[in-house]
Structures are given as C-alpha cells and as structure tokens.
Amino acid sequence: KKPFLIEAPQQDPEYMEQPSPTNDFKHLQEDTERAISRAVAAAAAEQDRSPEALLNTAIKLEYARLVRFAQEDTPPEIDYRLQHIIVYFIQNEAPKKILERTLLTQFADRNLAFDERCKSIMKVARAKLDLITPEEVNMDAYETWHQDYRNFRETTIFMVTGLELFQKSNYVEALVYLIYSHQYNKELLLKGLYRGHDEDLLTYYRRECLLKLNEQAAAMFESGEEPEVTSGLSIMNELVVPCIPLLLAQDTEKDLLAVEDMRNRWCSYLGQEMEANLQEKLTDFLPKLLDCSTEIKSFHDPPNLPSYSTLELCERFSRIMSALGRVPSSGR
C-alpha cells in the first residue's frame, strides 16, 4: 500500500488539441454548426457576409447561449457545467481572454469542414488562433483553467460512480469512489464555490457508506463462522479503519458521532461470551479501531476511470441525482 496522499488527477496538458470521444465531437460540433447557422440567418440583412464576420457573429451567439445556461437556476439533477467548459469558466469568473481563446478553439475544430461555409469559418478561426501572442493570452493560465475543468469532470465521474454503487448497496466498491470524490471535491472548492459539487452531499454519503460497511462487518463477525469472520475483519482493517482519520479530521458532529457509533459497536463485544479464537481476533483488532490518531496512513490507490462522453456523463449525473432527490434531505 502507498501513503494515502490525494492529488488532483493529471492528464495531458494539450487538452483542447486532443481528440475527445466521438460523441463529444458530435455534441460540440452540433452546437457549433447551430451557432454558425444562426449567424448566417442573422447576417442575411447585413452587407458583410464574409467568413470573419460570420465567425464573430457565431461566437457572440454561442457565448450568449452559454451565459444563459450559466445564469439559469437549475434543479440538482441538471449541471450545465458538465455540458460545456465555458459555463464552468463563466460561473468561476475566468479571465475574458481565456474564454475568448476557448471559444475560438471550438470554432477552429477541423471536424467542422463538412461544407464550404463551415470550412471557411474554421480556417479564419485557426488563423486567429495562430495570431494570438503569449502577451495576449497567458498559456500557463490557460492550461491551468483547462486542467481545473478536467479535474472537475474527473471528480464528477468519481462521485457519480460512487453514488451509483451506493444505490446498489455495493458499499465495498462504492467507498473508494466516495472517498476520492470527497477529497478531490474539497480541493476544487478551495478555489471557489462553483469549482466543485455540494460538499454536504458527499460528506453524507461517505459517512453513510462507512456506517453500512461497519454494520456488514459486525454482522459477519457476529456469525462466528469462517470465512465470514475473517472477511468482516478485512473490511474493517482495509476499508473502514483507514478512513476513520478522514472523519476525525472533518471534525463535524455527525462524522464524530459516526466514529463513536462504530467503535461502540465493536467494544460492546468485550463483555460477551465467545470462542477463544474470536476473542483473540477481537483483542488484536480493537486497538487499531480505537487509535485516536488523525494521521492518514494508507488507503487504496484511486481506481482508473473510464472515458465518458459529455452526453453520457450528463445522463448518468442526472439519473443518480434524481434518484438521490427521493431521499429526504433531513436524513443528511
């Protein structure tokens, strides 16, 4: 096991230049082509229908559409930040030059070259990109903003996967996703309120998952049968105990009470009659559970995430958040 050091997920810095999943190309391409069509319609009454004029109009129309998304008051199951990077940038007050270059990159996509009109607009956009100097757009800042957005998407995948597994009562697999989504999300929120997801929601499901695992493990131990006893103690040693420092570090009343409940459950066995081998295993295990250290010692490495298109991620996010919406918020 490696030290439980959580860092933001890293990817290729040439994010905007890399091919994305096919569905993402299609999704973004349709948005861009729609903006171009609207620009052509808007230019019908104008004298200047040059590719550059059409590009400028299309960018303004697309930006206005995304601003409306960014300002819209949405239910929990809809998050427009997942649909478009610009919405994330607007809500988090990215510099204007970062927004402009990102939008220009959208219209410079070679996949737009399906007809002469789009091809000419794409060429103008690429030429404009080539003319942007480092003095105009700080590329380090540009890459940092795009990396932040990638981190947000990856955190979302961790969160959605963990919540889906929790809903299926697969608490063993859910825990690692909930732990990492909570930690990554906390890092995101340090930079601003709209950088990540609802911290209370993730704190609740992280805590509930640990309580469910504790309950499962205790029931296995109580059976007194092998291999259940060993499996139950493995769940505690490998999953629950390493995460207790995270709850103690959070220092919220509900997290501290959860730790107390878990410890009390196992301490209650001390006064009960049991076979010598069970007593020995309990005596060996309890000091690990009762260690009051808040030092995070070790945990599983984060799982490798599959690649999801924007459409797939939005659908999964919407589905799981709608399902969670049926859970009374007072329970959190």
N, C-alpha and C positions, 0 to 999 in steps of 0.2 A: 504493500500500500504506500501511496505517496502522501506527503503532507497535504492537508485539506486547504490548499490555497486557491481561492477562486479569483480568476482573472477574466476580464471581458473576452469573449470569443474573438479570435483573429481570423481574418481572411485576406485574400488577395487585394491589395490596395487599389488595383486598377478596376474597381468595381463597375463603374459606369461603362467601361470599354469592353467588359467581358460578356460573352453570350449568356443570357439568362435562360431558364427553362422555356420551351417552345410556347407554352400557354402564356407566359409573361410577355414574350414578344408580341403575341397576338393581342393580348389585353391592352398593352401600351400603344401598339400600332393602331388599333381601332380608335382609341382616344385621340391620337394624333391626327389620323385621317379625318375624323369627325371635326376636329378643330380647323383643319385645312378647308374642308367643305363649307363650313360656316364662314370662314374668312373669304372664300370665293364668292359666296352669296352676298356677304356684306360689301364686297368690292364691286358688285355689279353696277352700283350707281356712281362709283368713283372713276376717275380718269386713269389712275395709276394701278394697273393690274400686274405689275412686274413681280417676279418671284420674291424679291426682297420685301416689297410692300405686303404681299400675301403672307410671308413669313411673320412679319411684325404684327399683322392683324391676328393671325392664328395664335401666336404666343400670347397676345393680350387676352384673347377669348379663352384660351386654355387656363391661363393664370386666374382669370375672373371666376371660372368654374371651380377651380381648386380652392380659391379663397372662400367661396360659398360653403364648400364642404368643411373647410377648417373652422368656420364660424357657426356651423349648424349645431344645434343642441340635439344630441343623439342618445338613444337608449343604450344600455350596456352592451348589447349584442352587436352593435354597429360601431366600428372604429375605422374612420376614413384614413387614419394614418397608415393603416396596413394596405390601403388601396393605392396610395401614391406618396412617394417620398416628399413631394412638395408640400403636402398637407402637414406632414411631420415638421418640415422646416418652418412653415408659416406659424404653426402653433408654438414652436420653440424659438421664434424670433431669430432665425438665421439671417446673416447679412444679405442685403439685396443682391450683391454680386454673386453670391453662392446660388441664390435662387435663379438668377438670370442664366448662369452657365449651365445649371442642371436642366432647365427648360430647353435651352438651346441644344443640349446634348440629346434630348428626347426627339427633337425635330431633325437632328443630324443622323438618325438611325438609317443605315443602309437598307434595311428592310422596307423602307418607305418607297423605294424606287420601283413601284409596280406600274406607275403610269408617268407620262412626261411631266405633268404638273407637279406631282409629289417629288419626282426625281430632281426637278429644277430647284424646288424649295429645299430639299435635302442638301443639294450642292451649296446653296447660299449659306445654310446653317453651318455646314462643315467649314466653309471659308471663314465665316465669322469666328468660329471656334479657334481656327488656326491663327487669327489675328489678335486674340486675347493675350495680353502680356502678363508676366508674373506680377507686375506692379498693379495691374487692374484686378486680378483675382489671385489671392494667396493660395497656391496649390496645396500647401500643408494644411491650411484651414479647410479648404475644400474637401480634401481626403478625410480629415478628421470628422467633418459633418456626415460624410457618407459612411464612414466606419461606425459612427454613432447610430446611424439608421440601421445598418446591418446588425449591430448588437441588439437593437430594439426588436427587429424581426426574429432573431435567434432566441431572444428571451421569450418572445410570444410563442414560438414553437415549443420551447421547454414547458411553458405554462400550460398551453393547450393540451399537450401530450400528457402531462401530469394530471390535469383535471379530468381528462377522458378516462385515464386508468383508474383514478379515484372513483369515478362514477360507476365503473365496472367492478368495484370492490377489489381491484388488483393493487393492494396497498404496498406490497413489496416493490413492485416495479414503479409505482407512482412516486414513491418517496424521493428517489434520486432526482427526478424531473422537478418536483415541487421544491426541493432544497435548492437546486441550482437556479431555477427561475426566480425564487425569492432573493437569492444573493445577487444575481445579475441585475434584477429589477431595482434593488436597493442602490446599486452602483449608478444605474441610469438616473434615478430620482435625485441623486446628489447634485446633478446638473440642472434640474428644473422639474416642475410639477408635471409637465406634459411629455417628459422624456420616457416615461415607463407606464406601468399599469397600476391598478389600485393595490396599494401595499397591504391594506387591511384584509382584502380578499385572499391574497397569497399567504399572509401570516395565519389566517384562519385555517386554510386547507393544509398548510404544512403541519400545524399543531394537531389538527384532526387526524391526519394520516399517521402521525406518531402515536396518538392515543389508540387508534384502531390496531396498529401493529403491536402495541403493548398488550392490548386485550387478546389478540390472536396468540401471542407468545405465551401469555399467562395461562390461557386455556390449554395449550399444548403441554405446558409444564404440569398443570393440574391433572392431566390424564394419567401421569405416572408411567406411561408406556413409551417404549422406544420404537421408531426413531423420533416420535413426536417431541419428547423432552429435549433431545439434542437440537432438533430443528427450531424449537421455541427459543432456546438459549442462543442459538446462532443468530436469529432475528434480532434479539436484544443486543448481542455483542457487536454485530456487524452493521446494524442499521440504527437502532434506537439510541444506544449509549453514545455513539459518536456525535449524534445530533443534539443531545441534551445541552452542551455548551452554547449552541446557537440559540436555544430558547432562553437560557440564563442570560446571555448577552443582550437579547432583545429587551429584557427587563420590563415586560408588560405583565400586568396582573394575571391575565388569562394564561399566558405562557408559563409563568412561575407556578400557578396552581396546577397546570397540566403536569409539570415535572414532579410536583409534590404528590399528585394522584398516582403517577406511575411508580414512584418509589414506595408509597404506602401499600400499593397492591402487592409488591414483592416482599416487603417487610412483614406483611400480615401472615406469611407462610412460616415465619420463625417459630411461632408458638404452636404450630400444628404438628401432629404426628405424621411421619413419613419414613420411607425406607432410607437406610443409611446412605445409599449411593445418591439419592435425591438430595438429602441433607448436605452431603459433601459438595454437590454441584451448586446448590443454593449458596452455601458458605463461600465458595470460590467466586460466585458471580456478584453477590451483593456489594462488595467494596467498589467494584467498577461502576455500579449504578449510583452509589452514594457519594462518589468522588465529587466534591463541590467545585472543582476547578472549572473555570470558564475558558480554559485553553482548548482551542480546536485542534485535535491531534491528527486524525486521519479519517478519510472517507473515500468512497469510490470516485474514480475519475468521471467527469461528465460523459454521458453517452454520446456517440456520434449521431448527429441529426440528419435525417433525410432532407432532400431538397424539395420544397413545396412551391408551386406557382402562387402568384398573388391571389388568384381566384380560389385555389384550394385552401390556402391559409385563411382567407376571409370567411369561407364557408364553414370551416372547422371551428374557427373562433366564434362565429355567430351561433352555431349549433350548441357548443358547450356552454356559452354564456347564457343562452336561452334556457338550457336545462338547469343551470345553477340559479337562474332567476326564480325558479319554482321552490327554492329553499328559502324559508323565512329569514330575512336579514337579521332579525333579533337573535337568531341562533349563532350569528357570527360575533 
